[in-house]
Amino acid sequence: MKITFLGTGTSQGVPVIACNCSICSSENPKDKRLRSSIMISLDSGNIIVDTGPDFRQQMLREDVQELNGVLFTHEHKDHVAGLDDIRAFNFKQKEDMDVFAVSRVQEALIREYPYIFSEYKYPGVPQVRLHTIEEDQNFEVLGHTITPIKVWHYKLPVLGFRIKDFTYITDANKIDPEEIEKIKGSKILVINALRQEKHISHFTLEEALEVIQEINPEMAYLTHISHLLGKHEDVEAQLPENVRLAYDSLSVSLR
């Protein structure tokens, strides 16, 4: 199993429009962050977690030739705004795209993309096959079992996902004890760390490190990073040995 970080930025990305701070002005490519998403490559195909506004650019950059499923964590725009571009895979693969989401997120997708779900479809619109998942029930994708992890994005429930010994969490500022137990034993954990200062709906760097310490994975990667966290190389120098900042196009493998 290979995990590719398609994007590691927060909702505005980095650099932020019209911002001239030292992070947004950095020439280090690791400080350039598209909106957060990952691709999980399995022996049976590729799964994307979230299709943000940069989905098309991410697919082109990574030269993705096949996509077999989309998992949605939640319905915020920076996680769903690229769904229209899955039609390129419809055309090439000549089949509907399997999309996995809870009912609430499906309702948001239908509101956002009425032309995809209308009874009479315009030629060439994306073709999707919705699969309803539950917060507390495992489900199967491409022959692999996926465990949903419910986290809190302020008052909004958001799903993380565990597949084998890999867990991906984004847009969280609280994880209940019973959900922490579902994550424990993961060899690789990805978790959001927005910035240094307290935030109403995202973990700070310190809070993310506390969660990582409790779960104690072999390796942890921080994502959903804003320009307020700091420069990549400066923050990395302060991290524990088993924690790294993720960056766009980083890939990690797990057997």
PyMOL commands that set and color helices and strands:
alter all, ss='L'
color gray80, all
select helices_A, chain A and resi 29-31+55-61+77-80+83-93+103-112+114-117+177-183+205-215+232-236
alter helices_A, ss='H'
color red, helices_A
select strands_A, chain A and resi 2-7+37-42+45-49+69-71+97-101+128-132+139-141+144-153+156-163+166-168+188-192+219-223+243-245+251-253
alter strands_A, ss='S'
color yellow, strands_A
deselect
rebuild
show_as cartoon
